[in-house]
């Protein structure tokens, strides 16, 4: 499957069932992403006008993105990882 050319969504595809998953709530590029406890976290990014401080969590069991507490500072092009069971 070719890589999607639009930069407004994160799409995960289950290779076993070929199900397409839902899109993020805040459309942006240069977003930081990490996985923790089976959930995907998308943080920051750039919407084409300003850097973002928004953060979202994707829960595969419900196939839903939800907004979580925003970051204290706007940022894009950053790295993300987990440490001691917390996104960093």
C-alpha positions in Angstrom: 0.0 0.0 0.0 1.5 3.4 -0.9 2.3 5.9 1.8 -0.6 8.5 2.2 0.4 11.8 0.6 -1.8 14.0 2.7 -0.2 15.3 5.9 -3.4 16.0 7.9 -3.9 12.6 9.6 -2.3 9.7 11.3 -3.7 6.5 9.9 -2.9 3.1 11.4 -3.8 0.0 9.4 -4.2 -3.4 10.9 -2.4 -5.7 8.6 -4.4 -8.8 9.7 -7.9 -7.4 9.2 -7.1 -4.5 6.9 -9.2 -2.1 9.0 -8.6 1.6 8.7 -8.5 3.5 11.9 -9.9 6.9 12.8 -8.1 10.2 12.2 -6.6 12.5 14.8 -8.7 15.4 16.1 -6.1 18.2 15.5 -4.7 18.2 12.0 -1.0 19.0 11.9 2.4 17.9 10.6 5.7 17.5 12.4 3.9 15.9 15.3 5.7 13.9 18.1 4.3 10.4 18.7 4.9 7.8 21.4 3.2 4.6 22.5 2.4 3.9 26.2 0.3 1.1 27.6 -1.1 0.2 24.2 -2.2 3.8 23.4 -0.7 6.2 20.9 0.0 9.7 22.0 0.3 12.6 19.5 1.8 15.8 20.9 2.5 19.2 19.4 3.1 19.8 15.7 2.5 22.5 13.2 -0.9 23.3 11.5 0.6 25.3 8.7 0.3 28.6 10.7 1.5 28.1 14.2 3.2 25.4 16.4 0.8 23.5 18.6 0.7 22.6 22.3 -2.2 20.1 21.8 -2.0 16.5 22.9 -4.2 13.5 22.0 -4.4 9.9 22.9 -5.6 7.1 20.6 -7.2 4.1 22.3 -7.2 1.1 19.9 -9.9 -0.8 21.8 -12.4 2.0 21.1 -10.9 3.3 17.9 -11.1 6.8 19.4 -8.8 9.8 19.7 -9.4 12.1 22.7 -7.8 15.4 23.6 -5.7 15.3 26.8 -4.1 18.0 28.8 -2.1 20.3 26.5 1.6 20.8 26.8 2.9 23.9 28.6 4.7 25.1 25.5 4.0 24.9 21.7 6.5 22.7 19.8 7.0 20.8 16.6 9.7 18.7 15.1 10.4 17.2 18.6 11.1 13.7 19.6 8.9 11.7 22.0 9.5 8.6 24.0 8.3 7.0 27.3 10.3 6.8 30.5 9.1 5.2 33.8 5.6 4.6 32.2 5.2 8.3 31.3 5.4 10.1 28.0 8.4 12.4 27.8 
